[in-house]
Amino acid sequence: MAGFGKISAAVLCFSMMSGIGKAEESTAEQTVLRIKTRVYNMAKVKAEILSSGLIEAGTIFKRIGIEVEWKECPCNSLVGAAEFQLRVIPTLFPTARGIPQRGHLGYAAASEEGGVLATIFYDRVEDLTLVNNPSTVLGYAIAHEMGHLLLGKTLRGGRYHSDSGIMRAKWDRNDLKGRTESGMEFAPEDAERLRTRVARWIQRTSELEGEMADQAWKASQMSPEDWHE
């Protein structure tokens, strides 16, 4: 989980080793991968702040060749097998226990294979905001937690973290101000792993949705004589 100062915090672009321009040039040659994410604004964040935060997070992913399609809910349709879910809640629920400790910005429920639901604690995002508009910190938190959903846990069962980039376990004031050398972006090794994971996710969910569609079609062709109680 990403942190602020000495407080550990939890919070889907290559590191700017030779400048953003070169990083964007290299990713332009890659196939763009797309994922869909439903957004539940349970904290009633102002529309312009939430929108800017989603754009910030989406830009971080876009730089490594991953496009995120955000869909603000409630939605009438059922959640699809290929969709992720992001909740922005006002504060950590009093009854919640375990991992989200004091100072955490959010939490992503994920196994070694990854997960589908990430949660952001908006009051803690506001606490770390160094300017009047918290959208930038919100975007960083969203990108970090979405990264956890895709990267999953390590083989030892812990949350995946990197030594550099936005997936680091701790952040400081310079990170939040955008003054670090590498910026709040995915490190090269994280970018490569994320693309691999997304490609695998797309293939797996596509196959699952295909099977579900096939089953639905077969069911529609059944006659009453084929039905069983």
Residue frames as a rotation matrix with the C-alpha (Angstrom) as fourth column:
MET 1
0.574 0.819 0.000 0.00
0.819 -0.574 0.000 0.00
0.000 0.000 -1.000 0.00
ALA 2
-0.117 -0.636 0.762 1.27
0.554 -0.679 -0.481 3.44
0.824 0.366 0.432 -0.83
GLY 3
0.287 0.189 -0.939 2.03
0.955 -0.129 0.266 5.76
-0.071 -0.973 -0.218 2.03
PHE 4
0.588 -0.054 0.807 2.63
0.138 -0.976 -0.166 9.34
0.797 0.209 -0.567 3.05
GLY 5
0.231 -0.603 0.764 5.67
-0.894 -0.440 -0.078 10.21
0.383 -0.665 -0.641 5.12
LYS 6
-0.813 -0.558 0.167 6.15
-0.568 0.696 -0.440 7.46
0.129 -0.453 -0.882 7.69
ILE 7
-0.164 0.843 0.512 2.55
-0.562 0.346 -0.751 6.32
-0.811 -0.411 0.417 7.53
SER 8
-0.942 -0.107 0.318 1.84
0.157 0.696 0.700 3.28
-0.296 0.710 -0.639 5.36
ALA 9
-0.193 0.912 -0.363 -1.14
-0.558 -0.406 -0.724 3.89
-0.807 0.063 0.587 3.06
ALA 10
-0.400 0.150 0.904 -3.11
0.609 0.781 0.139 1.88
-0.685 0.606 -0.404 0.51
VAL 11
-0.228 0.368 -0.902 -3.95
-0.522 -0.828 -0.206 3.54
-0.822 0.424 0.381 -2.49
LEU 12
0.106 -0.029 -0.994 -5.79
0.948 -0.298 0.110 0.48
-0.300 -0.954 -0.004 -13.68
CYS 13
0.881 -0.259 0.397 3.52
-0.303 -0.951 0.052 4.75
0.364 -0.166 -0.916 -17.89
PHE 14
0.422 -0.841 -0.339 6.66
0.712 0.539 -0.450 3.80
0.561 -0.051 0.826 -17.56
SER 15
0.476 -0.395 -0.786 9.06
0.573 -0.539 0.617 5.55
-0.667 -0.744 -0.030 -15.13
MET 16
0.998 -0.062 0.004 10.51
-0.040 -0.692 -0.721 8.60
0.047 0.720 -0.693 -16.79
MET 17
0.467 -0.882 0.065 14.02
0.606 0.373 0.703 7.18
-0.644 -0.289 0.708 -17.08
SER 18
-0.664 -0.704 0.252 14.70
0.663 -0.399 0.633 9.20
-0.345 0.588 0.732 -20.18
GLY 19
-0.870 0.378 -0.316 11.70
-0.415 -0.908 0.056 11.51
-0.266 0.180 0.947 -20.24
ILE 20
-0.091 0.940 0.329 7.96
-0.135 0.316 -0.939 11.11
-0.987 -0.130 0.098 -20.70
GLY 21
0.289 0.217 -0.932 8.28
-0.892 -0.293 -0.345 11.67
-0.348 0.931 0.108 -24.45
LYS 22
-0.577 -0.591 -0.563 10.38
-0.749 0.658 0.078 8.54
0.324 0.467 -0.822 -24.96
ALA 23
-0.838 0.325 0.439 8.13
-0.061 0.743 -0.667 6.49
-0.543 -0.585 -0.602 -22.71
GLU 24
0.175 0.965 -0.196 5.07
-0.329 -0.131 -0.935 7.55
-0.928 0.228 0.295 -24.67
GLU 25
0.063 -0.239 -0.969 6.88
-0.997 -0.050 -0.053 6.90
-0.036 0.970 -0.241 -27.94
SER 26
-0.879 -0.466 -0.101 7.71
-0.466 0.884 -0.029 3.33
0.103 0.022 -0.994 -26.91
THR 27
-0.596 0.718 0.358 4.18
0.120 0.521 -0.845 2.55
-0.794 -0.461 -0.397 -25.73
ALA 28
0.067 0.640 -0.765 2.70
-0.765 -0.459 -0.451 3.97
-0.640 0.616 0.459 -28.93
GLU 29
-0.449 -0.338 -0.827 4.16
-0.828 0.505 0.244 0.97
0.335 0.794 -0.507 -30.75
GLN 30
-0.981 0.084 0.175 2.35
-0.019 0.857 -0.515 -1.46
-0.193 -0.508 -0.839 -28.43
THR 31
-0.461 0.886 -0.043 -1.14
0.363 0.233 0.902 -2.84
0.810 0.400 -0.429 -28.84
VAL 32
-0.630 0.311 0.712 -3.59
-0.679 -0.665 -0.310 -0.89
0.377 -0.679 0.630 -26.70
LEU 33
-0.704 0.411 -0.580 -5.38
0.540 0.840 -0.060 -3.02
0.462 -0.355 -0.812 -24.11
ARG 34
-0.458 0.631 0.626 -8.79
-0.521 -0.761 0.387 -1.93
0.721 -0.148 0.677 -22.78
ILE 35
-0.745 0.291 -0.600 -10.54
0.615 0.647 -0.450 -2.65
0.258 -0.704 -0.661 -19.49
LYS 36
-0.068 0.824 0.562 -13.90
-0.001 -0.564 0.826 -1.51
0.998 0.056 0.039 -18.14
THR 37
-0.814 -0.219 -0.539 -14.44
0.528 0.109 -0.842 -0.25
0.243 -0.970 0.027 -14.60
ARG 38
0.270 0.939 0.214 -17.69
0.527 -0.330 0.783 0.68
0.806 -0.098 -0.583 -12.86
VAL 39
-0.812 -0.555 0.180 -17.38
0.214 -0.570 -0.793 3.61
0.543 -0.606 0.582 -10.45
TYR 40
0.278 0.888 -0.365 -19.62
0.737 0.046 0.674 3.95
0.616 -0.457 -0.642 -7.39
ASN 41
-0.538 -0.455 0.709 -19.40
0.032 -0.852 -0.523 7.45
0.842 -0.258 0.473 -5.89
MET 42
0.221 0.638 -0.738 -20.68
0.760 0.362 0.540 6.54
0.611 -0.680 -0.405 -2.42
ALA 43
-0.391 -0.461 -0.797 -18.79
0.859 -0.495 -0.135 9.50
-0.332 -0.737 0.589 -0.91
LYS 44
0.689 0.707 0.162 -20.71
0.703 -0.596 -0.388 11.93
-0.178 0.381 -0.907 -3.14
VAL 45
-0.344 -0.885 -0.315 -17.47
0.596 -0.465 0.655 13.47
-0.726 0.037 0.687 -4.35
LYS 46
0.238 0.403 -0.884 -18.04
-0.359 -0.809 -0.465 16.57
-0.903 0.428 -0.048 -6.47
ALA 47
0.864 0.243 0.441 -18.45
0.257 0.541 -0.801 15.61
-0.434 0.805 0.405 -10.12
GLU 48
0.818 -0.572 -0.056 -15.51
-0.397 -0.493 -0.774 17.73
0.415 0.656 -0.631 -11.33
ILE 49
0.081 -0.802 0.592 -13.15
-0.967 0.080 0.241 16.30
-0.240 -0.592 -0.769 -8.68
LEU 50
0.280 0.083 0.956 -14.13
-0.116 0.992 -0.052 12.68
-0.953 -0.096 0.287 -9.37
SER 51
0.977 0.126 0.171 -13.91
0.154 0.132 -0.979 13.22
-0.146 0.983 0.109 -13.13
SER 52
0.563 -0.827 0.007 -10.45
-0.738 -0.506 -0.447 14.79
0.373 0.246 -0.895 -12.83
GLY 53
0.023 -0.531 0.847 -9.31
-0.797 0.502 0.336 11.96
-0.604 -0.683 -0.411 -10.55
LEU 54
0.563 0.263 0.784 -10.47
0.170 0.891 -0.421 9.33
-0.809 0.370 0.457 -13.04
ILE 55
0.965 -0.261 -0.033 -8.76
-0.113 -0.296 -0.949 11.19
0.238 0.919 -0.315 -15.88
GLU 56
0.268 -0.909 0.319 -5.52
-0.963 -0.260 0.066 11.32
0.023 -0.325 -0.945 -13.85
ALA 57
0.022 -0.210 0.978 -5.66
-0.409 0.890 0.200 7.57
-0.912 -0.405 -0.066 -13.13
GLY 58
0.807 0.364 0.465 -6.63
0.247 0.506 -0.826 6.78
-0.536 0.782 0.319 -16.72
THR 59
0.802 -0.564 -0.196 -3.71
-0.536 -0.535 -0.653 8.82
0.263 0.629 -0.731 -18.04
ILE 60
-0.003 -0.816 0.578 -1.26
-0.898 0.257 0.358 6.88
-0.441 -0.518 -0.733 -15.88
PHE 61
0.139 0.127 0.982 -2.54
0.082 0.987 -0.140 3.63
-0.987 0.099 0.127 -17.36
LYS 62
0.951 0.310 0.018 -2.74
0.053 -0.104 -0.993 4.99
-0.306 0.945 -0.115 -20.89
ARG 63
0.462 -0.849 -0.257 0.98
-0.883 -0.469 -0.036 5.75
-0.089 0.243 -0.966 -20.90
ILE 64
-0.549 -0.645 0.532 1.71
-0.567 0.755 0.330 2.02
-0.614 -0.120 -0.780 -20.62
GLY 65
-0.835 0.179 -0.520 -0.78
-0.438 0.355 0.826 1.05
0.333 0.917 -0.218 -23.33
ILE 66
-0.670 0.671 -0.316 -3.80
0.739 0.643 -0.200 0.30
0.070 -0.368 -0.927 -21.14
GLU 67
-0.717 0.517 0.468 -7.02
-0.320 -0.840 0.438 2.25
0.619 0.164 0.768 -21.61
VAL 68
-0.833 0.479 -0.276 -9.60
0.489 0.406 -0.772 2.31
-0.257 -0.778 -0.573 -18.81
GLU 69
-0.510 0.773 0.378 -13.23
0.056 -0.409 0.911 2.90
0.859 0.486 0.165 -19.67
TRP 70
-0.984 0.150 -0.095 -14.92
0.077 -0.117 -0.990 4.42
-0.160 -0.982 0.103 -16.61
LYS 71
-0.371 0.926 0.064 -18.67
0.199 0.012 0.980 3.96
0.907 0.376 -0.189 -16.16
GLU 72
-0.905 0.034 0.424 -20.20
-0.395 -0.439 -0.807 5.90
0.158 -0.898 0.411 -13.30
CYS 73
-0.451 0.735 -0.507 -23.00
0.467 0.678 0.568 4.02
0.761 0.019 -0.649 -11.54
PRO 74
-0.200 0.409 0.891 -25.64
-0.127 0.890 -0.437 3.13
-0.972 -0.200 -0.126 -10.36
CYS 75
-0.759 -0.094 -0.645 -26.13
-0.650 0.045 0.758 1.27
-0.042 0.995 -0.095 -13.63
ASN 76
0.266 0.962 0.056 -29.16
-0.935 0.271 -0.230 -0.58
-0.236 0.009 0.972 -14.93
SER 77
0.499 -0.112 -0.859 -27.25
-0.486 0.785 -0.385 -3.47
0.718 0.609 0.337 -16.48
LEU 78
0.983 -0.183 0.026 -25.73
0.099 0.641 0.761 -6.36
-0.156 -0.746 0.648 -14.55
VAL 79
0.324 -0.940 -0.105 -21.98
-0.740 -0.321 0.591 -6.36
-0.589 -0.114 -0.800 -13.88
GLY 80
0.803 -0.074 -0.591 -20.19
-0.460 0.552 -0.695 -8.12
0.378 0.830 0.410 -16.71
ALA 81
0.870 -0.485 -0.089 -17.53
0.475 0.773 0.422 -10.79
-0.136 -0.409 0.902 -16.19
ALA 82
0.082 -0.896 0.437 -14.90
0.897 -0.125 -0.425 -8.49
0.435 0.427 0.793 -17.71
GLU 83
0.398 0.167 0.902 -15.70
0.006 -0.984 0.179 -5.44
0.917 -0.066 -0.392 -15.56
PHE 84
-0.628 -0.569 -0.531 -13.81
0.632 0.024 -0.774 -4.13
0.453 -0.822 0.344 -12.54
GLN 85
0.557 0.824 0.101 -15.52
0.554 -0.459 0.695 -2.16
0.619 -0.331 -0.712 -9.77
LEU 86
-0.665 -0.742 0.087 -14.27
0.484 -0.516 -0.707 0.92
0.569 -0.428 0.702 -7.93
ARG 87
0.521 0.803 -0.288 -15.97
0.747 -0.267 0.609 2.30
0.412 -0.532 -0.739 -4.80
VAL 88
-0.621 -0.581 0.526 -15.20
0.163 -0.752 -0.639 5.74
0.767 -0.311 0.562 -3.40
ILE 89
0.291 0.738 -0.609 -16.59
0.772 0.194 0.605 5.72
0.565 -0.646 -0.514 0.14
PRO 90
0.704 0.043 0.709 -16.69
-0.168 -0.960 0.225 8.66
0.690 -0.278 -0.668 2.59
THR 91
0.001 -0.704 0.710 -14.70
-0.990 -0.102 -0.100 6.92
0.143 -0.702 -0.697 5.33
LEU 92
-0.735 -0.302 -0.607 -13.61
-0.239 0.953 -0.185 3.49
0.635 0.009 -0.773 6.50
PHE 93
0.314 0.945 -0.092 -16.66
-0.270 0.182 0.946 1.76
0.910 -0.272 0.312 7.95
PRO 94
0.062 -0.276 0.959 -16.45
-0.980 -0.201 0.006 1.50
0.191 -0.940 -0.283 11.79
THR 95
0.717 0.305 0.627 -17.13
-0.489 0.861 0.142 -2.25
-0.496 -0.408 0.766 11.62
ALA 96
0.784 -0.464 -0.411 -14.32
-0.227 0.403 -0.887 -2.95
0.578 0.789 0.211 9.16
ARG 97
0.760 -0.557 0.334 -11.37
-0.246 0.229 0.942 -4.88
-0.601 -0.799 0.037 10.54
GLY 98
0.573 -0.580 0.579 -7.92
0.658 0.747 0.097 -5.97
-0.489 0.325 0.810 9.48
ILE 99
-0.039 -0.807 0.589 -5.84
0.998 -0.007 0.056 -4.59
-0.042 0.591 0.806 6.65
PRO 100
0.219 0.081 0.972 -7.03
0.462 -0.887 -0.030 -0.96
0.860 0.455 -0.232 6.22
GLN 101
-0.058 -0.344 -0.937 -5.00
0.995 -0.097 -0.026 0.61
-0.082 -0.934 0.347 9.03
ARG 102
0.634 0.257 -0.729 -4.81
0.367 -0.930 -0.009 4.24
-0.681 -0.262 -0.684 10.02
GLY 103
-0.105 -0.670 -0.735 -3.50
-0.414 -0.642 0.645 6.31
-0.904 0.372 -0.209 7.14
HIS 104
-0.649 -0.099 0.755 -4.51
0.528 0.655 0.540 3.90
-0.548 0.749 -0.373 4.39
LEU 105
-0.693 0.365 -0.622 -6.07
-0.583 -0.791 0.185 5.58
-0.424 0.491 0.761 1.36
GLY 106
0.280 0.809 -0.517 -7.87
-0.954 0.293 -0.059 2.51
0.104 0.510 0.854 0.10
TYR 107
-0.336 -0.320 0.886 -7.90
-0.471 0.871 0.136 -1.23
-0.816 -0.372 -0.444 -0.28
ALA 108
-0.024 0.282 -0.959 -8.04
-0.955 0.277 0.106 -3.74
0.295 0.919 0.263 -3.13
ALA 109
0.342 0.217 0.914 -9.39
-0.561 0.827 0.014 -7.21
-0.754 -0.518 0.405 -2.42
ALA 110
0.468 -0.265 -0.843 -7.09
-0.816 0.237 -0.527 -9.44
0.339 0.935 -0.105 -4.46
SER 111
0.822 -0.285 0.494 -5.66
0.028 0.885 0.464 -12.96
-0.569 -0.367 0.736 -4.48
GLU 112
-0.252 -0.960 0.118 -2.51
0.151 0.081 0.985 -14.05
-0.956 0.266 0.124 -6.33
GLU 113
-0.382 0.185 0.905 -4.59
0.909 0.248 0.334 -14.01
-0.163 0.951 -0.263 -9.50
GLY 114
-0.909 0.053 0.413 -5.85
0.065 -0.961 0.267 -10.48
0.412 0.270 0.870 -8.84
GLY 115
-0.548 0.764 -0.341 -9.30
0.595 0.069 -0.801 -9.11
-0.588 -0.642 -0.492 -7.99
VAL 116
-0.356 0.515 0.780 -12.24
0.801 -0.262 0.538 -7.06
0.482 0.816 -0.319 -9.25
LEU 117
0.691 0.711 0.129 -13.15
0.508 -0.605 0.613 -4.64
0.515 -0.358 -0.779 -6.43
ALA 118
-0.542 -0.837 -0.072 -11.13
0.702 -0.404 -0.587 -1.66
0.462 -0.369 0.807 -5.17
THR 119
0.619 0.743 -0.257 -12.18
0.747 -0.454 0.486 0.84
0.244 -0.493 -0.835 -2.50
ILE 120
-0.454 -0.707 0.542 -10.95
0.433 -0.707 -0.559 4.38
0.778 -0.019 0.628 -1.85
PHE 121
0.125 0.427 -0.896 -11.41
0.979 -0.202 0.040 6.13
-0.163 -0.882 -0.443 1.53
TYR 122
0.285 0.014 0.959 -12.14
0.647 -0.741 -0.182 9.69
0.708 0.672 -0.220 0.40
ASP 123
0.993 0.080 0.081 -11.70
-0.005 -0.683 0.730 11.40
0.114 -0.726 -0.679 3.79
ARG 124
0.460 -0.888 0.006 -8.10
0.404 0.215 0.889 10.17
-0.791 -0.407 0.457 3.88
VAL 125
0.011 -0.380 0.925 -7.50
0.984 -0.159 -0.077 11.39
0.176 0.911 0.372 0.33
GLU 126
0.681 0.321 0.659 -8.65
0.258 -0.946 0.194 14.84
0.686 0.038 -0.727 1.47
ASP 127
0.917 -0.357 -0.175 -6.37
0.118 -0.174 0.978 14.66
-0.380 -0.918 -0.118 4.53
LEU 128
0.067 -0.963 0.260 -3.33
0.684 0.234 0.691 14.21
-0.726 0.132 0.675 2.25
THR 129
0.528 0.201 0.825 -4.32
0.807 -0.423 -0.413 16.91
0.266 0.884 -0.385 -0.20
LEU 130
-0.306 -0.763 -0.569 -1.69
0.837 -0.501 0.222 19.63
-0.454 -0.408 0.792 -0.33
VAL 131
-0.990 0.112 0.081 -3.77
-0.054 -0.852 0.520 21.96
0.128 0.511 0.850 -2.49
ASN 132
-0.477 0.872 0.106 -7.45
-0.735 -0.330 -0.593 22.87
-0.482 -0.361 0.798 -2.59
ASN 133
0.421 0.632 -0.651 -8.30
-0.891 0.423 -0.166 20.29
0.170 0.650 0.741 -5.27
PRO 134
-0.007 -0.426 0.905 -7.82
-0.652 0.688 0.319 16.65
-0.758 -0.588 -0.283 -4.13
SER 135
0.849 0.479 -0.223 -8.35
-0.470 0.490 -0.734 15.18
-0.242 0.728 0.641 -7.61
THR 136
0.209 -0.849 -0.486 -4.64
-0.765 0.168 -0.622 14.52
0.609 0.502 -0.614 -8.22
VAL 137
-0.663 -0.423 0.618 -4.20
-0.738 0.508 -0.445 12.51
-0.126 -0.751 -0.649 -5.02
LEU 138
0.262 0.843 0.469 -7.48
-0.559 0.529 -0.639 10.74
-0.787 -0.094 0.610 -5.77
GLY 139
0.753 -0.014 -0.658 -6.15
-0.627 0.288 -0.724 9.79
0.199 0.957 0.208 -9.21
TYR 140
-0.330 -0.939 -0.097 -2.92
-0.794 0.332 -0.510 8.43
0.511 -0.091 -0.855 -7.71
ALA 141
-0.490 0.207 0.847 -4.88
-0.667 0.536 -0.517 6.39
-0.561 -0.818 -0.125 -5.17
ILE 142
0.621 0.784 0.002 -7.18
-0.557 0.444 -0.702 4.96
-0.551 0.435 0.712 -7.85
ALA 143
0.478 -0.514 -0.712 -4.27
-0.699 0.269 -0.663 4.01
0.533 0.814 -0.231 -10.12
HIS 144
-0.578 -0.737 0.350 -2.45
-0.787 0.391 -0.477 2.34
0.215 -0.552 -0.806 -7.22
GLU 145
-0.265 0.548 0.793 -5.46
-0.560 0.583 -0.589 0.30
-0.785 -0.600 0.152 -6.12
MET 146
0.793 0.496 -0.353 -6.37
-0.557 0.356 -0.751 -0.69
-0.247 0.792 0.558 -9.66
GLY 147
0.013 -0.886 -0.464 -2.77
-0.829 0.250 -0.500 -1.78
0.559 0.391 -0.731 -10.01
HIS 148
-0.645 -0.205 0.736 -3.25
-0.683 0.588 -0.434 -4.07
-0.343 -0.783 -0.519 -7.02
LEU 149
0.398 0.866 0.302 -6.35
-0.536 0.487 -0.689 -5.61
-0.744 0.113 0.659 -8.63
LEU 150
0.820 -0.084 -0.566 -4.37
-0.526 0.280 -0.803 -6.46
0.226 0.956 0.185 -11.73
LEU 151
-0.121 -0.982 -0.142 -1.03
-0.736 0.185 -0.651 -7.41
0.666 0.025 -0.745 -10.16
GLY 152
0.667 0.482 -0.568 -2.51
-0.016 0.772 0.636 -9.49
0.745 -0.415 0.522 -7.33
LYS 153
0.833 -0.373 0.409 -0.65
-0.459 -0.053 0.887 -10.71
-0.309 -0.926 -0.215 -4.28
THR 154
-0.117 -0.936 -0.331 2.88
-0.964 0.187 -0.188 -12.05
0.238 0.297 -0.925 -4.22
LEU 155
-0.006 0.055 -0.998 3.59
-0.169 0.984 0.055 -15.77
0.986 0.169 0.003 -3.92
ARG 156
-0.856 -0.354 -0.378 4.10
0.315 0.224 -0.922 -15.21
0.411 -0.908 -0.081 -0.18
GLY 157
-0.081 0.946 -0.313 0.58
0.970 0.148 0.194 -13.87
0.230 -0.288 -0.930 0.14
GLY 158
-0.277 -0.064 -0.959 1.47
0.543 -0.833 -0.102 -10.21
-0.792 -0.549 0.265 0.61
ARG 159
0.802 0.576 -0.156 0.29
0.244 -0.555 -0.795 -7.25
-0.545 0.600 -0.586 -1.45
TYR 160
0.257 -0.714 0.651 2.44
0.964 0.139 -0.229 -6.54
0.073 0.686 0.724 -4.48
HIS 161
0.872 -0.076 -0.484 4.65
0.018 -0.982 0.187 -3.47
-0.489 -0.171 -0.855 -4.17
SER 162
0.650 -0.651 0.392 7.51
0.578 0.089 -0.811 -2.11
0.493 0.754 0.434 -6.23
ASP 163
-0.032 -0.764 -0.644 10.77
0.936 -0.250 0.250 -0.40
-0.352 -0.594 0.723 -5.31
SER 164
-0.891 -0.254 -0.375 9.93
0.117 -0.929 0.351 2.55
-0.438 0.269 0.858 -7.55
GLY 165
-0.790 0.597 0.142 7.00
0.027 -0.197 0.980 4.27
0.613 0.778 0.139 -9.23
ILE 166
-0.257 0.805 0.534 3.40
-0.799 -0.488 0.351 4.56
0.544 -0.337 0.769 -8.13
MET 167
0.599 0.492 -0.632 3.26
-0.128 0.838 0.531 0.97
0.790 -0.237 0.565 -6.82
ARG 168
-0.593 -0.805 -0.005 5.74
-0.043 0.039 -0.998 1.74
0.804 -0.592 -0.058 -4.02
ALA 169
-0.090 0.550 -0.830 4.54
0.870 0.449 0.204 0.97
0.485 -0.704 -0.519 -0.50
LYS 170
0.147 0.096 -0.984 5.28
0.757 -0.652 0.049 4.52
-0.637 -0.752 -0.169 0.72
TRP 171
0.271 -0.034 0.962 4.92
0.719 -0.657 -0.226 7.97
0.639 0.753 -0.154 -0.74
ASP 172
-0.378 -0.353 -0.856 6.14
0.828 -0.543 -0.141 11.32
-0.415 -0.762 0.497 0.55
ARG 173
0.287 0.544 -0.789 5.24
0.215 -0.839 -0.500 14.97
-0.933 -0.026 -0.358 0.04
ASN 174
-0.496 -0.546 -0.675 7.40
-0.535 -0.420 0.733 15.30
-0.684 0.725 -0.084 -3.08
ASP 175
-0.882 0.253 0.397 5.49
0.435 0.761 0.481 12.42
-0.181 0.597 -0.782 -4.68
LEU 176
0.022 0.993 -0.112 2.16
0.885 -0.072 -0.459 14.07
-0.464 -0.089 -0.881 -4.03
LYS 177
0.335 0.021 -0.942 3.49
-0.118 -0.991 -0.064 17.37
-0.935 0.132 -0.330 -5.38
GLY 178
0.950 0.038 0.309 4.80
0.282 0.320 -0.905 15.68
-0.134 0.947 0.293 -8.52
ARG 179
0.686 -0.726 -0.050 8.40
-0.728 -0.685 -0.028 16.60
-0.014 0.056 -0.998 -7.73
THR 180
0.326 -0.590 0.739 9.98
-0.128 0.747 0.653 13.14
-0.937 -0.307 0.168 -7.77
GLU 181
-0.536 -0.682 -0.498 12.33
-0.577 -0.134 0.805 12.28
-0.616 0.719 -0.322 -10.63
SER 182
-0.973 0.127 0.191 10.29
0.216 0.788 0.576 9.31
-0.077 0.602 -0.795 -11.91
GLY 183
-0.566 0.822 0.067 6.89
-0.737 -0.540 0.406 10.84
0.370 0.180 0.911 -11.21
MET 184
-0.344 0.552 0.760 3.83
-0.545 0.542 -0.640 8.99
-0.765 -0.634 0.114 -10.01
GLU 185
0.278 0.331 -0.902 3.84
-0.941 0.282 -0.187 6.42
0.192 0.901 0.390 -12.78
PHE 186
0.949 0.066 0.309 4.27
-0.135 0.969 0.208 2.68
-0.286 -0.239 0.928 -13.17
ALA 187
-0.012 -1.000 0.028 7.86
-0.623 0.029 0.782 1.46
-0.782 -0.008 -0.623 -13.12
PRO 188
-0.244 -0.132 -0.961 8.97
-0.955 0.207 0.214 -0.38
0.171 0.969 -0.177 -16.32
GLU 189
-0.963 -0.154 -0.222 8.82
-0.125 0.982 -0.140 -3.82
0.240 -0.107 -0.965 -14.69
ASP 190
-0.560 0.828 0.016 5.34
0.100 0.087 -0.991 -3.08
-0.822 -0.554 -0.131 -13.33
ALA 191
-0.051 0.517 -0.854 4.18
-0.839 -0.486 -0.244 -1.81
-0.541 0.705 0.459 -16.72
GLU 192
-0.593 -0.258 -0.763 5.26
-0.694 0.644 0.322 -5.03
0.408 0.720 -0.561 -18.41
ARG 193
-0.971 0.231 -0.067 3.60
0.231 0.817 -0.529 -7.20
-0.068 -0.528 -0.846 -15.79
LEU 194
-0.380 0.874 -0.304 0.41
-0.218 -0.404 -0.888 -5.13
-0.899 -0.271 0.344 -15.92
ARG 195
-0.151 0.287 -0.946 0.12
-0.982 -0.153 0.110 -5.50
-0.113 0.946 0.305 -19.68
THR 196
-0.825 -0.193 -0.530 0.63
-0.293 0.950 0.109 -9.26
0.483 0.245 -0.841 -19.40
ARG 197
-0.851 0.523 -0.048 -2.00
0.280 0.374 -0.884 -9.51
-0.444 -0.766 -0.465 -16.68
VAL 198
-0.214 0.801 -0.559 -4.52
-0.561 -0.570 -0.601 -7.38
-0.800 0.185 0.571 -18.59
ALA 199
-0.387 0.015 -0.922 -4.04
-0.881 0.287 0.375 -9.42
0.270 0.958 -0.098 -21.78
ARG 200
-0.939 0.015 -0.343 -4.62
0.098 0.969 -0.225 -12.60
0.329 -0.245 -0.912 -19.77
TRP 201
-0.662 0.731 -0.167 -7.66
0.074 -0.158 -0.985 -11.07
-0.746 -0.664 0.051 -18.05
ILE 202
-0.206 0.576 -0.791 -9.21
-0.878 -0.466 -0.111 -10.05
-0.432 0.672 0.602 -21.38
GLN 203
-0.585 -0.079 -0.807 -8.69
-0.585 0.731 0.352 -13.51
0.562 0.678 -0.473 -22.83
ARG 204
-0.961 0.179 -0.210 -10.05
0.272 0.742 -0.612 -15.30
0.047 -0.646 -0.762 -19.76
THR 205
-0.488 0.824 -0.289 -13.17
-0.073 -0.368 -0.927 -13.13
-0.870 -0.431 0.240 -19.41
SER 206
-0.311 0.341 -0.887 -13.81
-0.942 -0.235 0.240 -13.25
-0.126 0.910 0.394 -23.16
GLU 207
-0.781 -0.017 -0.624 -13.83
-0.198 0.955 0.222 -17.03
0.592 0.297 -0.749 -23.03
LEU 208
-0.858 0.476 -0.193 -16.13
0.368 0.308 -0.877 -16.97
-0.359 -0.824 -0.439 -19.99
GLU 209
-0.320 0.763 -0.562 -18.59
-0.508 -0.639 -0.578 -14.59
-0.800 0.100 0.592 -21.62
GLY 210
-0.484 0.087 -0.871 -18.51
-0.828 0.278 0.488 -16.73
0.284 0.957 -0.063 -24.75
GLU 211
-0.917 0.128 -0.378 -19.41
0.211 0.959 -0.188 -19.81
0.339 -0.252 -0.907 -22.73
MET 212
-0.645 0.709 -0.286 -22.24
0.178 -0.224 -0.958 -17.95
-0.743 -0.669 0.018 -20.99
ALA 213
-0.280 0.523 -0.805 -23.61
-0.847 -0.530 -0.049 -16.74
-0.452 0.668 0.591 -24.34
ASP 214
-0.688 -0.040 -0.725 -23.42
-0.499 0.751 0.432 -20.26
0.527 0.659 -0.536 -25.73
GLN 215
-0.904 0.361 -0.229 -25.28
0.421 0.656 -0.627 -21.66
-0.076 -0.663 -0.745 -22.74
ALA 216
-0.445 0.763 -0.469 -27.96
-0.227 -0.603 -0.765 -18.99
-0.867 -0.234 0.441 -23.08
TRP 217
-0.374 0.266 -0.888 -28.39
-0.927 -0.099 0.361 -19.78
0.008 0.959 0.284 -26.77
LYS 218
-0.847 0.024 -0.531 -28.72
-0.059 0.989 0.138 -23.51
0.528 0.148 -0.836 -26.11
ALA 219
-0.786 0.581 -0.213 -31.27
0.356 0.143 -0.924 -22.84
-0.506 -0.801 -0.319 -23.38
SER 220
-0.348 0.669 -0.657 -33.32
-0.625 -0.688 -0.369 -20.71
-0.698 0.283 0.658 -25.78
GLN 221
-0.455 0.109 -0.884 -33.45
-0.811 0.359 0.461 -23.62
0.368 0.927 -0.075 -28.24
MET 222
-0.996 0.067 0.064 -34.80
0.026 0.869 -0.494 -26.10
-0.088 -0.490 -0.867 -25.73
SER 223
-0.316 0.944 -0.091 -38.35
-0.240 0.013 0.971 -27.35
0.918 0.329 0.222 -26.12
PRO 224
0.185 0.471 0.862 -40.65
-0.945 -0.155 0.287 -27.86
0.269 -0.868 0.417 -23.11
GLU 225
0.914 0.172 -0.367 -40.00
-0.130 0.982 0.137 -31.60
0.384 -0.077 0.920 -23.37
ASP 226
0.120 -0.969 -0.216 -36.33
0.368 0.245 -0.897 -30.95
0.922 0.028 0.385 -22.59
TRP 227
-0.066 -0.108 0.992 -37.04
-0.695 -0.708 -0.123 -29.09
0.716 -0.698 -0.028 -19.34
HIS 228
-0.214 -0.044 -0.976 -36.49
0.530 0.834 -0.153 -30.83
0.821 -0.550 -0.155 -16.04
GLU 229
0.798 0.512 0.319 -37.85
-0.014 -0.514 0.858 -29.97
0.603 -0.689 -0.403 -12.63
